[in-house]
């Protein structure tokens, strides 16, 4: 009996669940790091839905490459909206 048999039948659902999981982890540990992997999970789900990627190890490689490629741009984008706090040593 497979626990996630319904999700493994459709890889797009599985990768969307991975994205949701990383969003939940980001809520527990804010900082923007896991947000890039959530975005990579959703982009991989989109690619799997349209059939741009096949089965096997290819979706995992796409997820890893997208996750690594989105870390720095998202951190820079989030840094613009982070409130500026003066350092205690500046007083």
N, C-alpha and C positions, 0 to 999 in steps of 0.2 A: 504494500500500500504506500503510494507516494503522498507525501504531505503537500508538496507544492506541484503536483502533477498538472493542475490547471494552469499554473504560471509558466511551467517549463514548456508547455505546448505552444505558447505564444511568447517569444523572446521579448517582444515590445513591452508586455505587461511585467515581465521579470525585471527589465531594466528600469521601468518606471517605479517599481517597488524599491529598487536600489536607490534611485533618486530621492524618493520619499524618506527612506531610511536615513540617508545622509542629511536631509533637511531636519529630521528629528534630532540627529546627533548635533547639528549646528545649533539647534535651540537649547540643547543641554550644555554645550560648550561654545558660546559665541566667540567670534573672532574672525570669521570669514574663511577659515581654512577649509572646513568641510563643505562650505557653500559651493566651492569650485567642483568638488566631486559630485554634489547633487546636480549641478548643471551638466556635468559630463554624463551622469546617469540618464538624465532626461534627453540629452542630445543623442545618446546611444539608443534609447528607446525610440526616438523619432526615426533614426536611421534604420532600425530593425523593422519598424512599422512599414516604412516605404520600400523595404527590401533591398536597401543599398548595401547592407552587410549580410553575409551568410551565417552559417553556423560554425561550430567548432570554437577555435580560440580567437578568431577575428574580432568578435564583439568585445572580448576582454581586452584585446590590444587597443581597439578604438577607444574604449573607456579609459584605459591607462594614459593614452596619448592626450585625449581631450582633458582629462583631469590634471595632468601636468602642465598642459598648455594654458589652462585658464586660471592657474593659481595667481600668478603675478598681475595679470590685468584686473582680476576681481579685487585683489588686495589694494591696488592703486585706486580703483574706483571707490571702494568702501572707505579708503583713507580720506577722500574728499568730504565725506559726510560725517566723519567721526568728530566729535566735539574736541576742541583744543583745550587742554588742561595745562595750566602752568606747572612747571616742575617745582617741587618743594625747595629745591636748592636755589631757585631764582629769587626767593624772598629775602 
